[in-house]
């Protein structure tokens, strides 16, 4: 197979947003990242595992070009000190442990500094997808079905069947291939949409290539590691530590807060007037989107903030029909935006992989998320999950 990752910009923007804050505030933190395939009927052959290793070696040979660094330096909130660090940075294959001792036939762990290992998640998942769909299926047939479905989606966006306001493409981690994702972005850039606006992509490489906005702020790893990586912290206050560090780094810039790392209800205990004012909006990634949106609007109103000045950003397993319903419900009461991933970048006649690579340890200590949906968390130590839940319950019931 040809190289799957050809540029270190082939990752989500929030890896750079978090990376800069890690570089400035948490450069000594270490993390362990663990791969998991949630599809029970998927199996990676030994040949696939060998090719995944080969592709990760290729990825680890890459460095940033001066053109790429100049592009990053022009992103408003990225500072020259961090971009200069990236000039020296490249992935380390020695940080990876790749094997086949799992029910799905593939194990991947990455261990090392948070600065390094955070950057590995998205390219690794893109590599796994690329290998699986190229080696396990008739790729040309999959691409043909992808093109047919993409054309149908764009027709419905152009004729106003679906009207969803502002949306971005978020599909790199679960894309069919780089070819498919680039096709989707290029077609959306050209489309004349009715009632929808394609504003950008999380894939920094494609944002640069097509001259569109790179989109993304923070991920669950930020709240988990900042809030739980320090052994002195009460993990029920993970959001406060994470929000505080983010504001220290960015002030009012780059401000979309992720709410569901340790449940949205617990998040709201810390998302009081100062943070709710400083952050331009909030992101939903689990639970019922309508209930979540109503909860967020009520919270803003309780704080005396006009929710119409804030963005509700939805990113949980979306398709355009679901986004259409959410937009119709909220568009007059708040600014509404969507990040749509797998449905744009890997919709074919074969079900997409449901794969993740999550932080499972920080500074030698277990970390976990307790989202608003069952089954989205991932932790090696069930005892730690129970401890985290007890901390959250105590805070919710006693504070």
C-alpha positions as CSV (number, residue, x, y, z in Angstrom):
1,X,0.0,0.0,0.0
2,X,1.0,3.6,-0.6
3,X,1.6,5.9,2.4
4,X,-1.7,6.6,4.2
5,X,-0.4,9.7,6.2
6,X,1.7,12.0,4.1
7,X,1.8,15.2,6.2
8,X,1.8,15.9,10.0
9,X,-1.0,18.3,9.3
10,X,-3.2,15.3,8.6
11,X,-4.8,15.4,12.1
12,X,-7.6,17.3,13.9
13,X,-7.0,20.9,14.7
14,X,-7.6,20.4,18.4
15,X,-4.4,18.4,18.6
16,X,-2.5,21.6,18.0
17,X,-4.8,23.6,20.3
18,X,-4.2,21.2,23.1
19,X,-0.6,20.6,22.1
20,X,0.3,24.2,22.6
21,X,-1.3,24.3,26.1
22,X,0.5,21.0,27.0
23,X,3.8,22.4,25.8
24,X,3.5,25.5,27.9
25,X,1.8,24.1,31.0
26,X,2.2,20.3,31.2
27,X,5.4,19.4,29.3
28,X,6.5,16.7,31.8
29,X,3.2,14.8,31.8
30,X,3.2,11.2,30.5
31,X,0.3,9.3,29.1
32,X,-0.7,5.9,27.9
33,X,-3.1,5.6,24.9
34,X,-5.0,2.4,24.2
35,X,-6.7,1.3,21.0
36,X,-10.1,-0.4,21.1
37,X,-12.3,-1.8,18.3
38,X,-16.0,-1.7,19.5
39,X,-17.2,-3.7,16.5
40,X,-17.8,-7.3,17.7
41,X,-17.7,-8.8,14.2
42,X,-14.5,-7.2,13.0
43,X,-11.2,-9.0,12.8
44,X,-7.8,-7.7,11.7
45,X,-5.7,-10.4,10.0
46,X,-2.0,-10.7,10.7
47,X,-1.3,-9.2,7.3
48,X,-3.3,-6.2,8.2
49,X,-1.4,-5.8,11.5
50,X,1.9,-6.0,9.7
51,X,0.7,-3.3,7.2
52,X,-0.5,-1.1,10.1
53,X,3.0,-1.3,11.7
54,X,4.5,-0.4,8.3
55,X,2.2,2.6,7.9
56,X,3.0,3.8,11.4
57,X,6.7,3.6,10.6
58,X,6.1,5.7,7.5
59,X,4.2,8.2,9.7
60,X,7.1,8.4,12.1
61,X,9.4,9.4,9.4
62,X,7.5,12.6,8.8
63,X,8.5,16.1,9.9
64,X,6.8,19.5,9.4
65,X,7.7,21.5,6.4
66,X,8.4,25.2,6.6
67,X,5.3,25.9,4.5
68,X,3.2,23.9,7.0
69,X,4.7,25.7,10.0
70,X,4.0,29.0,8.4
71,X,0.4,28.0,8.0
72,X,0.1,27.0,11.6
73,X,1.7,30.3,12.7
74,X,-1.1,32.2,11.0
75,X,-3.7,30.5,13.1
76,X,-4.7,33.3,15.5
77,X,-4.1,31.5,18.8
78,X,-1.0,29.4,18.0
79,X,2.1,31.1,19.3
80,X,5.6,31.2,17.7
81,X,7.1,29.4,20.7
82,X,4.9,26.3,20.0
83,X,5.3,26.4,16.3
84,X,9.1,26.5,16.8
85,X,8.9,23.4,19.0
86,X,7.0,21.7,16.1
87,X,9.9,22.5,13.8
88,X,12.0,20.0,15.9
89,X,9.2,17.5,16.6
90,X,8.5,14.3,14.9
91,X,6.7,11.0,15.9
92,X,8.7,8.2,17.6
93,X,8.0,4.7,16.5
94,X,9.6,3.5,19.8
95,X,6.5,5.0,21.6
96,X,4.2,2.3,20.0
97,X,3.5,-1.2,21.0
98,X,1.5,-3.0,18.3
99,X,0.4,-6.6,18.5
100,X,-2.5,-9.1,17.8
101,X,-3.5,-10.3,21.2
102,X,-7.1,-9.1,21.2
103,X,-10.5,-10.4,20.2
104,X,-10.4,-8.2,17.1
105,X,-6.8,-9.3,16.2
106,X,-5.2,-5.9,16.8
107,X,-3.7,-4.2,19.9
108,X,-2.0,-0.8,19.9
109,X,-0.7,1.2,22.8
110,X,1.3,4.4,22.8
111,X,3.4,5.4,25.8
112,X,5.5,8.5,26.4
113,X,5.2,12.2,27.0
114,X,1.7,13.7,26.6
115,X,3.3,16.1,24.1
116,X,4.1,13.1,21.9
117,X,1.4,10.6,22.4
118,X,-1.5,13.0,22.1
119,X,-0.4,13.6,18.5
120,X,-0.5,9.9,17.6
121,X,-4.3,9.3,18.1
122,X,-5.8,10.6,14.9
123,X,-3.2,9.4,12.4
124,X,-3.2,6.0,14.0
125,X,-6.9,5.6,13.7
126,X,-6.8,6.9,10.1
127,X,-4.1,4.3,9.3
128,X,-6.2,1.5,10.9
129,X,-9.2,2.4,8.8
130,X,-7.2,2.8,5.6
131,X,-5.6,-0.6,6.0
132,X,-8.8,-2.4,7.0
133,X,-10.9,-1.1,4.1
134,X,-8.1,-1.5,1.5
135,X,-7.1,-5.0,2.5
136,X,-10.4,-6.4,3.7
137,X,-12.8,-5.4,0.9
138,X,-13.0,-4.4,-2.8
139,X,-12.0,-0.8,-2.3
140,X,-13.1,0.4,-5.7
141,X,-16.6,-0.9,-5.0
142,X,-16.6,0.8,-1.6
143,X,-15.5,4.1,-3.1
144,X,-18.2,3.9,-5.8
145,X,-20.9,3.5,-3.2
146,X,-19.3,6.3,-1.2
147,X,-19.4,8.7,-4.2
148,X,-23.0,7.7,-4.9
149,X,-24.1,8.4,-1.3
150,X,-22.1,11.6,-1.1
151,X,-23.8,12.9,-4.3
152,X,-27.2,12.2,-2.8
153,X,-26.4,14.0,0.4
154,X,-25.2,17.1,-1.4
155,X,-28.3,17.1,-3.6
156,X,-30.5,17.2,-0.5
157,X,-28.4,19.9,1.1
158,X,-28.6,21.9,-2.2
159,X,-32.4,21.6,-2.6
160,X,-33.1,22.4,1.1
161,X,-34.4,19.0,2.1
162,X,-31.9,19.3,5.0
163,X,-31.2,22.7,6.4
164,X,-28.7,22.6,9.3
165,X,-27.0,26.0,9.4
166,X,-23.2,25.9,10.0
167,X,-21.4,22.6,9.8
168,X,-17.9,21.2,9.6
169,X,-16.4,17.9,8.4
170,X,-15.0,15.9,11.3
171,X,-14.2,12.5,9.7
172,X,-10.4,11.9,9.6
173,X,-10.3,9.4,12.4
174,X,-12.9,7.1,10.8
175,X,-12.6,7.9,7.1
176,X,-12.7,5.4,4.4
177,X,-9.5,6.8,3.0
178,X,-7.7,10.1,2.4
179,X,-9.1,10.0,-1.1
180,X,-12.7,9.7,0.1
181,X,-12.3,12.5,2.7
182,X,-10.7,14.9,0.3
183,X,-13.5,14.2,-2.2
184,X,-16.1,14.9,0.4
185,X,-14.5,18.2,1.4
186,X,-14.0,19.3,-2.2
187,X,-17.6,18.6,-3.2
188,X,-18.9,20.4,-0.1
189,X,-16.7,23.4,-0.9
190,X,-18.2,23.5,-4.4
191,X,-21.8,22.9,-3.5
192,X,-24.5,25.6,-3.5
193,X,-26.3,24.8,-0.3
194,X,-29.8,26.0,0.7
195,X,-30.2,26.7,4.4
196,X,-26.8,25.2,5.3
197,X,-23.2,26.6,5.3
198,X,-20.1,24.4,5.1
199,X,-17.6,26.3,7.2
200,X,-14.6,24.0,7.4
201,X,-12.9,20.8,8.4
202,X,-11.1,19.5,11.5
203,X,-8.4,18.0,9.1
204,X,-5.8,20.7,9.1
205,X,-4.1,19.4,5.9
206,X,-7.4,19.7,4.0
207,X,-8.2,23.1,5.5
208,X,-4.9,24.4,4.2
209,X,-5.3,22.7,0.8
210,X,-8.8,24.1,0.2
211,X,-8.4,27.4,1.9
212,X,-11.2,26.8,4.4
213,X,-11.4,27.1,8.2
214,X,-9.7,24.5,10.4
215,X,-12.1,23.7,13.2
216,X,-11.6,22.3,16.7
217,X,-10.7,23.2,20.3
218,X,-10.5,20.6,23.0
219,X,-11.1,16.8,23.5
220,X,-11.8,14.6,26.4
221,X,-8.1,13.9,27.0
222,X,-7.6,17.6,28.0
223,X,-10.1,17.4,30.9
224,X,-9.1,13.8,31.9
225,X,-5.3,14.5,32.0
226,X,-5.4,18.1,33.4
227,X,-8.1,17.1,36.0
228,X,-7.0,13.6,36.9
229,X,-3.3,13.4,36.0
230,X,-2.2,15.4,39.1
231,X,-2.6,12.9,42.0
232,X,-3.5,15.7,44.4
233,X,-6.6,16.7,42.4
234,X,-10.1,15.6,43.3
235,X,-11.2,14.2,40.0
236,X,-14.8,15.5,40.5
237,X,-13.3,19.0,39.8
238,X,-11.6,17.9,36.5
239,X,-13.6,20.5,34.5
240,X,-12.5,23.4,36.8
241,X,-8.8,22.5,36.4
242,X,-9.2,22.1,32.7
243,X,-11.2,25.2,32.1
244,X,-8.8,27.3,34.2
245,X,-5.8,26.0,32.3
246,X,-7.5,26.7,29.0
247,X,-8.3,30.3,29.9
248,X,-4.8,30.8,31.1
249,X,-3.5,29.7,27.7
250,X,-6.1,31.3,25.4
251,X,-8.1,33.9,27.3
252,X,-11.3,34.5,25.1
253,X,-9.8,32.8,22.0
254,X,-10.4,29.3,20.9
255,X,-13.2,28.8,23.3
256,X,-15.6,25.9,22.9
257,X,-15.9,23.9,26.1
258,X,-16.5,20.1,26.0
259,X,-19.2,19.3,28.6
260,X,-19.4,15.5,29.0
261,X,-16.0,14.3,30.2
262,X,-17.4,13.6,33.7
263,X,-21.1,14.2,32.9
264,X,-22.6,17.5,31.8
265,X,-24.4,17.9,35.2
266,X,-21.0,18.0,36.9
267,X,-19.6,20.2,34.3
268,X,-22.2,22.8,34.9
269,X,-21.1,23.1,38.6
270,X,-17.9,24.6,37.3
271,X,-19.3,26.4,34.2
272,X,-20.4,29.5,36.1
273,X,-20.5,33.1,35.1
274,X,-16.8,33.7,34.4
275,X,-16.3,30.7,32.2
276,X,-19.7,30.8,30.6
277,X,-18.9,34.4,29.6
278,X,-15.3,33.7,28.4
279,X,-16.1,30.6,26.3
280,X,-18.0,31.3,23.1
281,X,-19.9,28.0,23.3
282,X,-20.1,24.4,24.4
283,X,-19.8,21.0,22.6
284,X,-22.1,18.0,23.0
285,X,-20.6,14.6,22.4
286,X,-22.9,12.2,24.2
287,X,-26.4,11.8,25.5
288,X,-29.6,13.2,24.1
289,X,-28.8,16.3,22.1
290,X,-32.2,18.0,22.6
291,X,-32.1,17.4,26.4
292,X,-28.5,18.6,26.4
293,X,-29.3,21.8,24.4
294,X,-32.3,22.6,26.6
295,X,-30.1,22.2,29.7
296,X,-27.4,24.5,28.3
297,X,-29.9,27.2,27.3
298,X,-31.5,27.0,30.8
299,X,-28.0,27.3,32.4
300,X,-27.1,30.4,30.3
301,X,-30.4,32.0,31.2
302,X,-29.9,31.3,34.9
303,X,-26.6,33.1,34.7
304,X,-28.2,36.1,32.9
305,X,-26.5,35.3,29.6
306,X,-28.5,35.5,26.3
307,X,-28.1,32.0,24.8
308,X,-28.4,33.6,21.4
309,X,-24.9,34.9,21.8
310,X,-23.5,31.4,22.4
311,X,-22.9,28.4,20.2
312,X,-24.3,25.0,20.8
313,X,-21.9,22.7,18.9
314,X,-23.1,19.1,18.3
315,X,-20.7,16.4,17.3
316,X,-22.1,13.0,18.5
317,X,-22.7,10.4,15.8
318,X,-24.5,12.8,13.5
319,X,-26.0,12.5,10.1
320,X,-27.7,15.3,8.1
321,X,-31.2,14.3,9.0
322,X,-30.5,14.3,12.7
323,X,-28.7,17.6,12.4
324,X,-31.7,19.0,10.5
325,X,-34.0,18.1,13.5
326,X,-31.6,19.6,16.0
327,X,-31.2,22.8,14.0
328,X,-34.9,23.3,13.6
329,X,-35.3,22.9,17.4
330,X,-32.7,25.4,18.5
331,X,-31.8,27.8,15.7
332,X,-33.9,30.7,16.9
333,X,-32.7,30.3,20.5
334,X,-28.9,29.9,20.2
335,X,-26.2,29.8,17.5
336,X,-26.1,26.2,16.3
337,X,-23.2,24.4,14.7
338,X,-22.3,20.8,13.8
339,X,-19.2,18.6,13.4
340,X,-20.2,15.6,11.2
341,X,-17.6,12.9,10.9
342,X,-18.2,9.3,9.8
343,X,-21.4,10.0,7.9
344,X,-19.5,12.3,5.6
345,X,-16.1,10.5,5.4
346,X,-17.1,6.8,5.5
347,X,-20.6,6.1,4.4
348,X,-20.5,3.1,2.1
349,X,-22.2,-0.3,1.6
350,X,-20.1,-1.7,4.4
351,X,-20.6,-0.5,8.0
352,X,-17.9,1.9,9.3
353,X,-15.5,0.8,12.0
354,X,-16.3,2.0,15.5
355,X,-12.7,2.4,16.7
356,X,-11.2,4.6,19.3
357,X,-7.8,5.3,20.9
358,X,-8.2,6.8,24.4
359,X,-6.0,8.0,27.2
360,X,-6.0,5.3,29.8
361,X,-3.2,6.5,32.1
362,X,-1.7,9.9,32.9
363,X,1.5,10.2,35.0
364,X,1.2,6.5,35.9
365,X,-2.4,6.9,37.3
366,X,-5.6,5.7,35.8
367,X,-7.8,8.2,34.1
368,X,-11.4,7.8,32.9
369,X,-14.3,9.7,31.4
370,X,-17.9,9.3,32.6
371,X,-19.9,10.5,29.6
372,X,-23.6,11.2,29.2
373,X,-24.0,7.9,27.4
374,X,-23.2,4.3,28.6
375,X,-20.4,2.5,26.8
376,X,-18.4,5.5,25.6
377,X,-15.9,5.4,28.5
378,X,-12.7,3.4,28.4
379,X,-10.5,2.5,31.4
380,X,-8.3,-0.5,32.3
381,X,-9.2,-0.3,36.0
382,X,-12.9,-0.7,36.9
383,X,-12.0,0.2,40.5
384,X,-10.9,3.7,39.4
385,X,-14.1,4.2,37.4
386,X,-16.1,3.4,40.6
387,X,-13.9,5.8,42.6
388,X,-14.5,8.6,40.0
389,X,-18.2,8.0,40.1
390,X,-18.2,8.1,43.9
391,X,-16.3,11.4,43.8
392,X,-18.8,12.9,41.3
393,X,-21.8,11.6,43.3
394,X,-20.5,13.1,46.5
395,X,-19.9,16.4,44.9
396,X,-23.3,16.5,43.3
397,X,-25.1,15.5,46.5
398,X,-23.2,17.5,49.0
399,X,-21.8,20.7,47.4
